[in-house]
């Protein structure tokens, strides 16, 4: 399969989507830390 060469409608491949999810999760994690301070 050449799935990574096919862009999704958003222009993100699976790896970009995975990085985006991790960054969103990271931002939420930082936000929770600041809320608890």
C-alpha positions, -999 to 999 in steps of 0.1 A, spaced: 0 0 0 11 35 -7 -12 51 18 14 77 30 15 92 -5 -22 98 -6 -33 131 11 -64 131 32 -90 158 26 -74 179 54 -40 176 37 -27 156 66 -12 121 64 -14 97 93 19 108 107 9 145 107 -24 136 123 -5 116 150 18 145 157 -11 169 158 -30 146 183 1 144 205 6 182 205 -30 187 214 -27 162 242 5 179 253 -12 213 254 -41 199 275 -15 183 299 3 217 303 -30 234 307 -40 210 336 -6 217 353 -12 254 352 -48 251 364 -35 231 395 -9 258 404 
